[in-house]
Amino acid sequence: MQTTGNTILITGGGSGIGAALAHEFHEAGNQVIIAGRRQAALDAVVAAHPGMAAMTLDMEDAAAIVAFADKLVAEFPALNAVVLNAGVMIVEEGIDLAIAETTVATNLLGPIRLSHALLPHLRAQAAASLITVSSGLAFVPLAATPTYSATKAAIHSWSQGMRAQLKDSSIEVIEIVPPGVQTDLMPGHAENDEMMPLADYIAETMALLRQQPTPAEIHVERVKFLSEATQRGEFDQVFAMLNGGH
């Protein structure tokens, strides 16, 4: 993808990976619009980046996504890139139906609904990018977060399918595959030394995004322990290590 001169939407842009990507794209000369549920978090990011814009969005709300997309395109007709970053990761004991439904609505249905709403506009652009965010847990699931892992596996599969469908269009589909990163996605992650420092993760990810041609999947070295486990023939071993021998 081109990494400058875009008008780019980043969902989940109020914190963590989303806010860090927003900073990098803003510094690189893009018009950045961040979206998220928490107005105060969005305002804080925008205040530090003159010219950045923010719009509230609840990825669980199907009707709100349609209204958001209409308003977004009306206010930013040059929109040509979307980063589908918003997500939730919640521990489940057994099957917690409320957590499972929230996770599926936010992590899977949300990106599909928003893409559906924005694809006609993106198709009309000379060059456009649809960027999904999955996880290393798409390849080896974490037993404590089964629905989260399943939604990320689905995003990986969906990204592959959409990339094939859109191969003759102006839209490139890029999948970002993070490892565990020091953010507030889950309690304790930001302080966990086993997680990859956010600044290091973003630097490596942006370097890969700047490559020409841009890789279809963005795997930093740290995530390959998970994302390449099956092709190394080590899925069972990695699953056991990740899940304490389960």
TISEPA-86388 format. One record per residue: chain; residue in one letter; x, y, z of N, C-alpha, C in turn. Coordinates in nm, 2 decimals, padded with zeros to 4 digits. Layout:
[drenvo "A" "A" [X Y Z] [X Y Z] [X Y Z]];
...
//
This chain:
[drenvo "A" "M" [00.08 -00.12 00.00] [00.00 00.00 00.00] [00.09 00.12 00.00]];
[drenvo "A" "Q" [00.03 00.23 -00.05] [00.10 00.36 -00.03] [00.08 00.40 00.12]];
[drenvo "A" "T" [00.18 00.45 00.18] [00.17 00.48 00.33] [00.17 00.63 00.35]];
[drenvo "A" "T" [00.16 00.71 00.25] [00.14 00.86 00.26] [00.04 00.91 00.16]];
[drenvo "A" "G" [-00.03 01.02 00.19] [-00.13 01.07 00.10] [-00.26 01.01 00.11]];
[drenvo "A" "N" [-00.29 00.92 00.20] [-00.42 00.85 00.21] [-00.51 00.93 00.30]];
[drenvo "A" "T" [-00.64 00.90 00.29] [-00.74 00.94 00.39] [-00.78 00.81 00.45]];
[drenvo "A" "I" [-00.75 00.78 00.58] [-00.75 00.65 00.64] [-00.83 00.65 00.76]];
[drenvo "A" "L" [-00.92 00.56 00.77] [-01.00 00.53 00.89] [-00.94 00.42 00.97]];
[drenvo "A" "I" [-00.92 00.44 01.10] [-00.87 00.34 01.19] [-00.97 00.32 01.31]];
[drenvo "A" "T" [-01.03 00.20 01.31] [-01.13 00.17 01.42] [-01.05 00.13 01.54]];
[drenvo "A" "G" [-01.11 00.15 01.66] [-01.03 00.12 01.78] [-00.91 00.21 01.79]];
[drenvo "A" "G" [-00.93 00.33 01.74] [-00.81 00.42 01.74] [-00.79 00.51 01.86]];
[drenvo "A" "G" [-00.86 00.48 01.97] [-00.84 00.56 02.09] [-00.74 00.51 02.18]];
[drenvo "A" "S" [-00.69 00.39 02.16] [-00.59 00.33 02.25] [-00.51 00.22 02.18]];
[drenvo "A" "G" [-00.40 00.17 02.24] [-00.33 00.05 02.20] [-00.28 00.06 02.06]];
[drenvo "A" "I" [-00.29 -00.05 01.99] [-00.23 -00.06 01.85] [-00.30 00.04 01.76]];
[drenvo "A" "G" [-00.43 00.06 01.77] [-00.50 00.15 01.69] [-00.45 00.30 01.70]];
[drenvo "A" "A" [-00.43 00.34 01.83] [-00.38 00.48 01.85] [-00.24 00.49 01.80]];
[drenvo "A" "A" [-00.16 00.39 01.82] [-00.02 00.39 01.77] [-00.01 00.39 01.62]];
[drenvo "A" "L" [-00.09 00.32 01.55] [-00.10 00.32 01.41] [-00.14 00.46 01.36]];
[drenvo "A" "A" [-00.24 00.51 01.43] [-00.29 00.65 01.39] [-00.18 00.75 01.40]];
[drenvo "A" "H" [-00.10 00.74 01.51] [00.01 00.84 01.52] [00.11 00.82 01.40]];
[drenvo "A" "E" [00.14 00.70 01.37] [00.24 00.67 01.26] [00.19 00.72 01.13]];
[drenvo "A" "F" [00.06 00.69 01.10] [00.01 00.73 00.97] [-00.01 00.89 00.96]];
[drenvo "A" "H" [-00.05 00.95 01.07] [-00.06 01.09 01.08] [00.08 01.16 01.05]];
[drenvo "A" "E" [00.18 01.10 01.12] [00.32 01.16 01.10] [00.37 01.14 00.96]];
[drenvo "A" "A" [00.32 01.04 00.89] [00.36 01.01 00.75] [00.29 01.09 00.65]];
[drenvo "A" "G" [00.20 01.18 00.69] [00.13 01.27 00.60] [00.00 01.22 00.54]];
[drenvo "A" "N" [-00.07 01.14 00.62] [-00.21 01.10 00.59] [-00.31 01.17 00.67]];
[drenvo "A" "Q" [-00.43 01.19 00.61] [-00.55 01.23 00.68] [-00.60 01.11 00.76]];
[drenvo "A" "V" [-00.60 01.12 00.89] [-00.64 01.01 00.97] [-00.77 01.04 01.05]];
[drenvo "A" "I" [-00.86 00.94 01.04] [-00.98 00.95 01.12] [-00.98 00.83 01.21]];
[drenvo "A" "I" [-00.99 00.85 01.34] [-01.00 00.74 01.43] [-01.14 00.73 01.48]];
[drenvo "A" "A" [-01.18 00.60 01.51] [-01.32 00.58 01.56] [-01.31 00.48 01.68]];
[drenvo "A" "G" [-01.40 00.50 01.77] [-01.41 00.41 01.88] [-01.53 00.45 01.97]];
[drenvo "A" "R" [-01.55 00.37 02.07] [-01.67 00.39 02.16] [-01.65 00.51 02.26]];
[drenvo "A" "R" [-01.52 00.53 02.30] [-01.50 00.62 02.41] [-01.45 00.76 02.36]];
[drenvo "A" "Q" [-01.54 00.85 02.37] [-01.51 00.99 02.32] [-01.39 01.05 02.39]];
[drenvo "A" "A" [-01.38 01.03 02.52] [-01.26 01.09 02.59] [-01.13 01.04 02.54]];
[drenvo "A" "A" [-01.12 00.91 02.51] [-01.00 00.85 02.46] [-00.97 00.90 02.32]];
[drenvo "A" "L" [-01.07 00.91 02.23] [-01.05 00.97 02.10] [-01.01 01.11 02.11]];
[drenvo "A" "D" [-01.07 01.19 02.19] [-01.03 01.33 02.21] [-00.89 01.35 02.25]];
[drenvo "A" "A" [-00.84 01.26 02.34] [-00.70 01.27 02.38] [-00.60 01.25 02.27]];
[drenvo "A" "V" [-00.63 01.15 02.18] [-00.55 01.12 02.07] [-00.55 01.24 01.97]];
[drenvo "A" "V" [-00.66 01.29 01.94] [-00.68 01.40 01.85] [-00.61 01.52 01.90]];
[drenvo "A" "A" [-00.62 01.55 02.03] [-00.56 01.67 02.08] [-00.40 01.67 02.06]];
[drenvo "A" "A" [-00.35 01.55 02.06] [-00.20 01.54 02.04] [-00.16 01.54 01.89]];
[drenvo "A" "H" [-00.26 01.54 01.80] [-00.23 01.53 01.66] [-00.31 01.63 01.58]];
[drenvo "A" "P" [-00.27 01.76 01.57] [-00.35 01.86 01.50] [-00.38 01.81 01.36]];
[drenvo "A" "G" [-00.51 01.82 01.32] [-00.55 01.78 01.19] [-00.61 01.64 01.18]];
[drenvo "A" "M" [-00.59 01.56 01.29] [-00.66 01.43 01.29] [-00.80 01.45 01.33]];
[drenvo "A" "A" [-00.89 01.36 01.29] [-01.03 01.37 01.32] [-01.08 01.24 01.39]];
[drenvo "A" "A" [-01.19 01.25 01.46] [-01.24 01.14 01.54] [-01.39 01.13 01.52]];
[drenvo "A" "M" [-01.45 01.01 01.52] [-01.59 00.99 01.52] [-01.62 00.87 01.61]];
[drenvo "A" "T" [-01.73 00.88 01.69] [-01.76 00.77 01.77] [-01.83 00.66 01.69]];
[drenvo "A" "L" [-01.81 00.53 01.74] [-01.86 00.42 01.67] [-01.87 00.30 01.76]];
[drenvo "A" "D" [-01.98 00.23 01.77] [-01.99 00.11 01.85] [-02.00 00.00 01.75]];
[drenvo "A" "M" [-01.90 -00.09 01.74] [-01.89 -00.19 01.64] [-01.99 -00.30 01.66]];
[drenvo "A" "E" [-02.06 -00.30 01.78] [-02.16 -00.40 01.80] [-02.30 -00.36 01.74]];
[drenvo "A" "D" [-02.31 -00.23 01.71] [-02.44 -00.18 01.67] [-02.45 -00.17 01.51]];
[drenvo "A" "A" [-02.53 -00.26 01.46] [-02.54 -00.27 01.31] [-02.59 -00.15 01.25]];
[drenvo "A" "A" [-02.70 -00.09 01.30] [-02.76 00.03 01.25] [-02.66 00.15 01.26]];
[drenvo "A" "A" [-02.59 00.16 01.37] [-02.49 00.27 01.39] [-02.38 00.26 01.29]];
[drenvo "A" "I" [-02.34 00.14 01.25] [-02.23 00.12 01.15] [-02.27 00.18 01.02]];
[drenvo "A" "V" [-02.40 00.16 00.98] [-02.45 00.21 00.85] [-02.45 00.36 00.85]];
[drenvo "A" "A" [-02.50 00.42 00.96] [-02.51 00.56 00.97] [-02.37 00.62 00.98]];
[drenvo "A" "F" [-02.28 00.56 01.05] [-02.14 00.60 01.06] [-02.07 00.61 00.92]];
[drenvo "A" "A" [-02.09 00.50 00.84] [-02.03 00.49 00.71] [-02.08 00.60 00.62]];
[drenvo "A" "D" [-02.21 00.63 00.62] [-02.27 00.74 00.54] [-02.21 00.87 00.58]];
[drenvo "A" "K" [-02.20 00.90 00.71] [-02.14 01.03 00.76] [-01.99 01.04 00.72]];
[drenvo "A" "L" [-01.92 00.93 00.74] [-01.78 00.92 00.71] [-01.75 00.96 00.57]];
[drenvo "A" "V" [-01.82 00.90 00.47] [-01.79 00.92 00.33] [-01.84 01.06 00.29]];
[drenvo "A" "A" [-01.94 01.11 00.35] [-01.99 01.25 00.32] [-01.88 01.35 00.37]];
[drenvo "A" "E" [-01.82 01.33 00.49] [-01.73 01.42 00.54] [-01.59 01.41 00.49]];
[drenvo "A" "F" [-01.56 01.28 00.45] [-01.42 01.25 00.39] [-01.43 01.18 00.26]];
[drenvo "A" "P" [-01.47 01.25 00.16] [-01.50 01.18 00.03] [-01.37 01.12 -00.03]];
[drenvo "A" "A" [-01.25 01.16 00.01] [-01.13 01.10 -00.04] [-01.09 00.97 00.03]];
[drenvo "A" "L" [-01.17 00.92 00.13] [-01.14 00.80 00.20] [-01.09 00.69 00.11]];
[drenvo "A" "N" [-00.98 00.63 00.13] [-00.93 00.53 00.05] [-00.86 00.41 00.12]];
[drenvo "A" "A" [-00.86 00.42 00.26] [-00.80 00.31 00.34] [-00.88 00.30 00.47]];
[drenvo "A" "V" [-00.89 00.17 00.51] [-00.97 00.14 00.63] [-00.88 00.04 00.71]];
[drenvo "A" "V" [-00.86 00.06 00.83] [-00.79 -00.03 00.92] [-00.90 -00.08 01.02]];
[drenvo "A" "L" [-00.93 -00.21 01.01] [-01.04 -00.27 01.09] [-00.97 -00.33 01.22]];
[drenvo "A" "N" [-00.94 -00.24 01.31] [-00.86 -00.27 01.43] [-00.94 -00.30 01.56]];
[drenvo "A" "A" [-01.06 -00.24 01.57] [-01.14 -00.25 01.69] [-01.16 -00.39 01.73]];
[drenvo "A" "G" [-01.15 -00.42 01.86] [-01.18 -00.56 01.90] [-01.18 -00.57 02.05]];
[drenvo "A" "V" [-01.24 -00.68 02.10] [-01.24 -00.70 02.25] [-01.18 -00.84 02.27]];
[drenvo "A" "M" [-01.12 -00.86 02.39] [-01.06 -00.99 02.42] [-01.09 -01.01 02.57]];
[drenvo "A" "I" [-01.18 -01.11 02.60] [-01.23 -01.13 02.73] [-01.22 -01.28 02.77]];
[drenvo "A" "V" [-01.17 -01.30 02.89] [-01.16 -01.44 02.93] [-01.30 -01.50 02.95]];
[drenvo "A" "E" [-01.31 -01.63 02.91] [-01.44 -01.70 02.93] [-01.42 -01.82 03.01]];
[drenvo "A" "E" [-01.50 -01.84 03.11] [-01.50 -01.97 03.19] [-01.61 -02.05 03.13]];
[drenvo "A" "G" [-01.57 -02.16 03.07] [-01.67 -02.24 03.00] [-01.72 -02.16 02.88]];
[drenvo "A" "I" [-01.85 -02.17 02.86] [-01.92 -02.09 02.76] [-02.00 -01.98 02.83]];
[drenvo "A" "D" [-01.95 -01.86 02.82] [-02.02 -01.74 02.87] [-02.09 -01.68 02.75]];
[drenvo "A" "L" [-02.22 -01.70 02.73] [-02.29 -01.66 02.61] [-02.28 -01.51 02.59]];
[drenvo "A" "A" [-02.29 -01.43 02.69] [-02.29 -01.29 02.68] [-02.15 -01.24 02.62]];
[drenvo "A" "I" [-02.05 -01.30 02.68] [-01.91 -01.26 02.63] [-01.89 -01.31 02.49]];
[drenvo "A" "A" [-01.94 -01.43 02.46] [-01.92 -01.49 02.33] [-01.99 -01.40 02.22]];
[drenvo "A" "E" [-02.12 -01.36 02.25] [-02.19 -01.28 02.15] [-02.13 -01.14 02.14]];
[drenvo "A" "T" [-02.09 -01.08 02.24] [-02.02 -00.95 02.23] [-01.90 -00.96 02.15]];
[drenvo "A" "T" [-01.82 -01.07 02.17] [-01.69 -01.09 02.10] [-01.72 -01.11 01.95]];
[drenvo "A" "V" [-01.81 -01.19 01.92] [-01.85 -01.21 01.78] [-01.90 -01.09 01.71]];
[drenvo "A" "A" [-01.99 -01.02 01.78] [-02.04 -00.89 01.72] [-01.93 -00.79 01.69]];
[drenvo "A" "T" [-01.84 -00.77 01.79] [-01.74 -00.67 01.78] [-01.63 -00.71 01.68]];
[drenvo "A" "N" [-01.58 -00.83 01.70] [-01.45 -00.87 01.63] [-01.48 -00.92 01.49]];
[drenvo "A" "L" [-01.60 -00.98 01.47] [-01.62 -01.04 01.34] [-01.73 -00.97 01.26]];
[drenvo "A" "L" [-01.85 -00.96 01.32] [-01.96 -00.90 01.24] [-01.93 -00.75 01.22]];
[drenvo "A" "G" [-01.87 -00.68 01.32] [-01.84 -00.54 01.30] [-01.76 -00.51 01.18]];
[drenvo "A" "P" [-01.64 -00.58 01.17] [-01.56 -00.55 01.05] [-01.63 -00.59 00.92]];
[drenvo "A" "I" [-01.71 -00.70 00.92] [-01.78 -00.74 00.80] [-01.89 -00.63 00.76]];
[drenvo "A" "R" [-01.96 -00.59 00.86] [-02.07 -00.49 00.84] [-02.01 -00.36 00.79]];
[drenvo "A" "L" [-01.90 -00.31 00.85] [-01.84 -00.19 00.81] [-01.78 -00.20 00.67]];
[drenvo "A" "S" [-01.72 -00.31 00.64] [-01.66 -00.33 00.51] [-01.78 -00.33 00.40]];
[drenvo "A" "H" [-01.88 -00.40 00.43] [-02.00 -00.40 00.34] [-02.05 -00.26 00.31]];
[drenvo "A" "A" [-02.05 -00.17 00.42] [-02.10 -00.04 00.40] [-02.00 00.05 00.32]];
[drenvo "A" "L" [-01.87 00.02 00.33] [-01.77 00.11 00.27] [-01.72 00.06 00.14]];
[drenvo "A" "L" [-01.74 -00.07 00.10] [-01.68 -00.12 -00.02] [-01.72 -00.05 -00.15]];
[drenvo "A" "P" [-01.85 -00.01 -00.16] [-01.89 00.06 -00.28] [-01.80 00.19 -00.30]];
[drenvo "A" "H" [-01.78 00.26 -00.19] [-01.70 00.38 -00.20] [-01.55 00.35 -00.23]];
[drenvo "A" "L" [-01.50 00.24 -00.16] [-01.36 00.21 -00.18] [-01.34 00.16 -00.33]];
[drenvo "A" "R" [-01.43 00.09 -00.38] [-01.42 00.04 -00.52] [-01.40 00.16 -00.62]];
[drenvo "A" "A" [-01.46 00.27 -00.59] [-01.46 00.39 -00.68] [-01.33 00.46 -00.67]];
[drenvo "A" "Q" [-01.24 00.43 -00.58] [-01.11 00.50 -00.56] [-01.01 00.43 -00.66]];
[drenvo "A" "A" [-00.91 00.52 -00.70] [-00.81 00.47 -00.79] [-00.73 00.36 -00.73]];
[drenvo "A" "A" [-00.70 00.37 -00.60] [-00.62 00.27 -00.52] [-00.67 00.28 -00.38]];
[drenvo "A" "A" [-00.71 00.16 -00.33] [-00.76 00.16 -00.19] [-00.71 00.04 -00.11]];
[drenvo "A" "S" [-00.71 00.05 00.02] [-00.66 -00.06 00.10] [-00.76 -00.09 00.21]];
[drenvo "A" "L" [-00.79 -00.22 00.23] [-00.88 -00.27 00.33] [-00.78 -00.35 00.42]];
[drenvo "A" "I" [-00.76 -00.31 00.54] [-00.66 -00.37 00.63] [-00.73 -00.43 00.75]];
[drenvo "A" "T" [-00.72 -00.56 00.76] [-00.78 -00.63 00.88] [-00.68 -00.66 00.98]];
[drenvo "A" "V" [-00.72 -00.68 01.11] [-00.63 -00.71 01.22] [-00.68 -00.84 01.28]];
[drenvo "A" "S" [-00.60 -00.95 01.26] [-00.63 -01.08 01.32] [-00.55 -01.09 01.45]];
[drenvo "A" "S" [-00.47 -01.20 01.46] [-00.40 -01.23 01.58] [-00.32 -01.36 01.56]];
[drenvo "A" "G" [-00.21 -01.37 01.63] [-00.14 -01.50 01.63] [-00.23 -01.61 01.68]];
[drenvo "A" "L" [-00.33 -01.57 01.76] [-00.42 -01.67 01.82] [-00.52 -01.72 01.71]];
[drenvo "A" "A" [-00.52 -01.66 01.59] [-00.60 -01.71 01.48] [-00.54 -01.85 01.44]];
[drenvo "A" "F" [-00.41 -01.87 01.47] [-00.34 -01.99 01.42] [-00.32 -02.09 01.53]];
[drenvo "A" "V" [-00.31 -02.05 01.65] [-00.30 -02.14 01.77] [-00.39 -02.08 01.88]];
[drenvo "A" "P" [-00.51 -02.13 01.91] [-00.60 -02.07 02.00] [-00.56 -02.07 02.15]];
[drenvo "A" "L" [-00.59 -01.97 02.22] [-00.57 -01.96 02.36] [-00.70 -02.01 02.43]];
[drenvo "A" "A" [-00.68 -02.12 02.51] [-00.80 -02.18 02.57] [-00.88 -02.09 02.66]];
[drenvo "A" "A" [-00.82 -01.99 02.72] [-00.89 -01.90 02.81] [-00.98 -01.81 02.73]];
[drenvo "A" "T" [-00.95 -01.79 02.61] [-01.03 -01.69 02.52] [-01.07 -01.76 02.40]];
[drenvo "A" "P" [-01.16 -01.86 02.41] [-01.19 -01.94 02.29] [-01.27 -01.86 02.18]];
[drenvo "A" "T" [-01.36 -01.78 02.22] [-01.43 -01.70 02.12] [-01.35 -01.60 02.05]];
[drenvo "A" "Y" [-01.27 -01.53 02.13] [-01.17 -01.43 02.07] [-01.09 -01.50 01.97]];
[drenvo "A" "S" [-01.03 -01.62 02.01] [-00.94 -01.69 01.91] [-01.02 -01.73 01.79]];
[drenvo "A" "A" [-01.14 -01.77 01.81] [-01.22 -01.81 01.69] [-01.25 -01.70 01.60]];
[drenvo "A" "T" [-01.28 -01.58 01.66] [-01.31 -01.46 01.57] [-01.19 -01.42 01.49]];
[drenvo "A" "K" [-01.07 -01.43 01.55] [-00.95 -01.40 01.48] [-00.92 -01.50 01.37]];
[drenvo "A" "A" [-00.95 -01.63 01.40] [-00.93 -01.73 01.29] [-01.03 -01.70 01.18]];
[drenvo "A" "A" [-01.15 -01.65 01.21] [-01.25 -01.62 01.11] [-01.20 -01.50 01.03]];
[drenvo "A" "I" [-01.15 -01.40 01.09] [-01.10 -01.28 01.02] [-00.98 -01.32 00.93]];
[drenvo "A" "H" [-00.90 -01.41 00.97] [-00.79 -01.45 00.88] [-00.85 -01.52 00.76]];
[drenvo "A" "S" [-00.94 -01.61 00.78] [-01.01 -01.68 00.66] [-01.08 -01.58 00.58]];
[drenvo "A" "W" [-01.16 -01.49 00.64] [-01.23 -01.39 00.56] [-01.14 -01.30 00.48]];
[drenvo "A" "S" [-01.03 -01.26 00.54] [-00.93 -01.18 00.47] [-00.88 -01.25 00.34]];
[drenvo "A" "Q" [-00.85 -01.38 00.35] [-00.81 -01.45 00.24] [-00.91 -01.46 00.13]];
[drenvo "A" "G" [-01.04 -01.48 00.17] [-01.14 -01.49 00.07] [-01.17 -01.36 00.00]];
[drenvo "A" "M" [-01.17 -01.25 00.08] [-01.20 -01.12 00.02] [-01.08 -01.07 -00.07]];
[drenvo "A" "R" [-00.96 -01.11 -00.03] [-00.84 -01.08 -00.11] [-00.86 -01.14 -00.25]];
[drenvo "A" "A" [-00.90 -01.27 -00.25] [-00.92 -01.33 -00.38] [-01.04 -01.27 -00.46]];
[drenvo "A" "Q" [-01.15 -01.24 -00.39] [-01.26 -01.18 -00.46] [-01.22 -01.04 -00.52]];
[drenvo "A" "L" [-01.14 -00.96 -00.45] [-01.11 -00.83 -00.49] [-00.98 -00.81 -00.57]];
[drenvo "A" "K" [-00.92 -00.93 -00.61] [-00.79 -00.92 -00.68] [-00.79 -00.84 -00.81]];
[drenvo "A" "D" [-00.90 -00.83 -00.87] [-00.90 -00.76 -01.00] [-00.96 -00.62 -00.98]];
[drenvo "A" "S" [-00.98 -00.58 -00.86] [-01.03 -00.44 -00.83] [-00.92 -00.35 -00.79]];
[drenvo "A" "S" [-00.95 -00.23 -00.75] [-00.85 -00.13 -00.70] [-00.82 -00.15 -00.55]];
[drenvo "A" "I" [-00.88 -00.25 -00.49] [-00.87 -00.26 -00.34] [-00.78 -00.38 -00.31]];
[drenvo "A" "E" [-00.67 -00.35 -00.23] [-00.58 -00.45 -00.18] [-00.63 -00.48 -00.04]];
[drenvo "A" "V" [-00.63 -00.61 -00.01] [-00.66 -00.66 00.13] [-00.54 -00.70 00.20]];
[drenvo "A" "I" [-00.51 -00.64 00.31] [-00.39 -00.67 00.39] [-00.43 -00.71 00.53]];
[drenvo "A" "E" [-00.37 -00.82 00.58] [-00.40 -00.87 00.71] [-00.28 -00.84 00.80]];
[drenvo "A" "I" [-00.31 -00.77 00.91] [-00.21 -00.75 01.02] [-00.23 -00.86 01.12]];
[drenvo "A" "V" [-00.12 -00.93 01.16] [-00.13 -01.04 01.25] [-00.04 -01.01 01.37]];
[drenvo "A" "P" [-00.10 -00.95 01.48] [-00.01 -00.92 01.59] [00.01 -01.04 01.69]];
[drenvo "A" "P" [00.12 -01.04 01.76] [00.14 -01.13 01.87] [00.08 -01.06 01.99]];
[drenvo "A" "G" [00.10 -01.12 02.11] [00.06 -01.04 02.23] [00.15 -00.92 02.24]];
[drenvo "A" "V" [00.08 -00.80 02.26] [00.15 -00.67 02.26] [00.11 -00.60 02.39]];
[drenvo "A" "Q" [00.20 -00.52 02.44] [00.18 -00.45 02.57] [00.08 -00.34 02.55]];
[drenvo "A" "T" [-00.05 -00.37 02.55] [-00.16 -00.27 02.54] [-00.26 -00.31 02.65]];
[drenvo "A" "D" [-00.37 -00.23 02.66] [-00.47 -00.26 02.76] [-00.59 -00.35 02.70]];
[drenvo "A" "L" [-00.56 -00.43 02.60] [-00.66 -00.51 02.54] [-00.71 -00.61 02.64]];
[drenvo "A" "M" [-00.63 -00.66 02.73] [-00.67 -00.74 02.85] [-00.60 -00.68 02.97]];
[drenvo "A" "P" [-00.66 -00.70 03.09] [-00.60 -00.65 03.21] [-00.46 -00.72 03.23]];
[drenvo "A" "G" [-00.36 -00.64 03.26] [-00.23 -00.69 03.28] [-00.14 -00.70 03.16]];
[drenvo "A" "H" [-00.19 -00.69 03.04] [-00.11 -00.70 02.92] [-00.01 -00.59 02.91]];
[drenvo "A" "A" [-00.05 -00.47 02.94] [00.04 -00.36 02.93] [00.17 -00.37 03.01]];
[drenvo "A" "E" [00.16 -00.44 03.12] [00.27 -00.45 03.22] [00.34 -00.59 03.20]];
[drenvo "A" "N" [00.30 -00.67 03.11] [00.35 -00.81 03.10] [00.47 -00.81 03.02]];
[drenvo "A" "D" [00.58 -00.85 03.08] [00.71 -00.86 03.01] [00.71 -00.96 02.90]];
[drenvo "A" "E" [00.62 -01.06 02.90] [00.61 -01.16 02.80] [00.55 -01.11 02.67]];
[drenvo "A" "M" [00.48 -00.99 02.68] [00.42 -00.93 02.56] [00.52 -00.84 02.49]];
[drenvo "A" "M" [00.50 -00.82 02.36] [00.59 -00.74 02.28] [00.57 -00.59 02.31]];
[drenvo "A" "P" [00.68 -00.51 02.34] [00.66 -00.37 02.36] [00.58 -00.31 02.24]];
[drenvo "A" "L" [00.49 -00.22 02.27] [00.41 -00.16 02.17] [00.49 -00.08 02.06]];
[drenvo "A" "A" [00.59 -00.01 02.11] [00.67 00.07 02.02] [00.75 -00.02 01.92]];
[drenvo "A" "D" [00.80 -00.13 01.97] [00.87 -00.22 01.89] [00.78 -00.28 01.79]];
[drenvo "A" "Y" [00.66 -00.32 01.83] [00.57 -00.38 01.74] [00.53 -00.29 01.63]];
[drenvo "A" "I" [00.50 -00.17 01.66] [00.45 -00.07 01.56] [00.56 -00.04 01.46]];
[drenvo "A" "A" [00.69 -00.03 01.51] [00.80 00.00 01.42] [00.82 -00.11 01.32]];
[drenvo "A" "E" [00.81 -00.23 01.36] [00.83 -00.35 01.27] [00.71 -00.36 01.18]];
[drenvo "A" "T" [00.59 -00.33 01.23] [00.47 -00.34 01.14] [00.48 -00.24 01.03]];
[drenvo "A" "M" [00.51 -00.11 01.07] [00.51 00.00 00.97] [00.62 -00.03 00.87]];
[drenvo "A" "A" [00.73 -00.09 00.91] [00.84 -00.12 00.81] [00.79 -00.22 00.71]];
[drenvo "A" "L" [00.71 -00.32 00.75] [00.65 -00.42 00.66] [00.55 -00.35 00.57]];
[drenvo "A" "L" [00.47 -00.27 00.62] [00.36 -00.20 00.54] [00.42 -00.11 00.44]];
[drenvo "A" "R" [00.54 -00.06 00.46] [00.61 00.03 00.36] [00.68 -00.05 00.25]];
[drenvo "A" "Q" [00.69 -00.18 00.27] [00.75 -00.26 00.16] [00.67 -00.25 00.03]];
[drenvo "A" "Q" [00.74 -00.25 -00.08] [00.67 -00.26 -00.21] [00.72 -00.38 -00.29]];
[drenvo "A" "P" [00.63 -00.47 -00.32] [00.48 -00.46 -00.29] [00.46 -00.50 -00.14]];
[drenvo "A" "T" [00.36 -00.45 -00.08] [00.33 -00.47 00.06] [00.29 -00.62 00.07]];
[drenvo "A" "P" [00.34 -00.69 00.17] [00.30 -00.83 00.19] [00.15 -00.84 00.22]];
[drenvo "A" "A" [00.09 -00.94 00.17] [-00.06 -00.96 00.19] [-00.09 -00.98 00.34]];
[drenvo "A" "E" [00.01 -01.04 00.41] [-00.01 -01.06 00.56] [00.12 -01.01 00.63]];
[drenvo "A" "I" [00.09 -00.93 00.73] [00.20 -00.86 00.81] [00.23 -00.94 00.94]];
[drenvo "A" "H" [00.33 -01.03 00.93] [00.37 -01.11 01.04] [00.51 -01.06 01.10]];
[drenvo "A" "V" [00.51 -00.99 01.21] [00.64 -00.96 01.27] [00.70 -01.09 01.32]];
[drenvo "A" "E" [00.83 -01.08 01.34] [00.91 -01.20 01.38] [00.85 -01.27 01.50]];
[drenvo "A" "R" [00.80 -01.19 01.60] [00.76 -01.24 01.73] [00.63 -01.33 01.71]];
[drenvo "A" "V" [00.55 -01.30 01.61] [00.43 -01.38 01.60] [00.44 -01.51 01.53]];
[drenvo "A" "K" [00.56 -01.53 01.47] [00.57 -01.65 01.38] [00.58 -01.78 01.47]];
[drenvo "A" "F" [00.61 -01.77 01.59] [00.60 -01.88 01.68] [00.46 -01.94 01.68]];
[drenvo "A" "L" [00.36 -01.86 01.67] [00.22 -01.90 01.66] [00.18 -01.92 01.52]];
[drenvo "A" "S" [00.20 -01.82 01.43] [00.14 -01.82 01.30] [00.20 -01.92 01.21]];
[drenvo "A" "E" [00.33 -01.97 01.23] [00.39 -02.07 01.15] [00.40 -02.20 01.22]];
[drenvo "A" "A" [00.33 -02.22 01.33] [00.34 -02.34 01.41] [00.30 -02.46 01.32]];
[drenvo "A" "T" [00.19 -02.45 01.25] [00.14 -02.56 01.17] [00.23 -02.60 01.06]];
[drenvo "A" "Q" [00.28 -02.50 00.99] [00.37 -02.54 00.88] [00.51 -02.59 00.93]];
[drenvo "A" "R" [00.54 -02.56 01.05] [00.66 -02.62 01.11] [00.63 -02.76 01.16]];
[drenvo "A" "G" [00.50 -02.80 01.16] [00.47 -02.93 01.22] [00.47 -02.93 01.37]];
[drenvo "A" "E" [00.45 -02.81 01.43] [00.46 -02.80 01.58] [00.33 -02.75 01.64]];
[drenvo "A" "F" [00.22 -02.77 01.58] [00.10 -02.71 01.63] [00.07 -02.77 01.77]];
[drenvo "A" "D" [00.07 -02.90 01.79] [00.04 -02.96 01.92] [00.13 -02.91 02.03]];
[drenvo "A" "Q" [00.26 -02.90 02.00] [00.36 -02.86 02.10] [00.33 -02.71 02.14]];
[drenvo "A" "V" [00.31 -02.63 02.04] [00.29 -02.48 02.07] [00.16 -02.46 02.14]];
[drenvo "A" "F" [00.05 -02.54 02.10] [-00.08 -02.53 02.17] [-00.06 -02.57 02.32]];
[drenvo "A" "A" [00.02 -02.67 02.35] [00.04 -02.72 02.48] [00.12 -02.61 02.56]];
[drenvo "A" "M" [00.22 -02.55 02.50] [00.30 -02.45 02.57] [00.22 -02.33 02.60]];
[drenvo "A" "L" [00.13 -02.29 02.50] [00.05 -02.17 02.52] [-00.05 -02.19 02.62]];
[drenvo "A" "N" [-00.10 -02.31 02.64] [-00.22 -02.34 02.72] [-00.18 -02.42 02.85]];
[drenvo "A" "G" [-00.06 -02.42 02.89] [-00.02 -02.48 03.01] [-00.04 -02.63 03.01]];
[drenvo "A" "G" [-00.02 -02.70 02.89] [-00.03 -02.84 02.89] [-00.16 -02.90 02.86]];
[drenvo "A" "H" [-00.27 -02.81 02.83] [-00.40 -02.85 02.80] [-00.40 -02.92 02.67]];
//
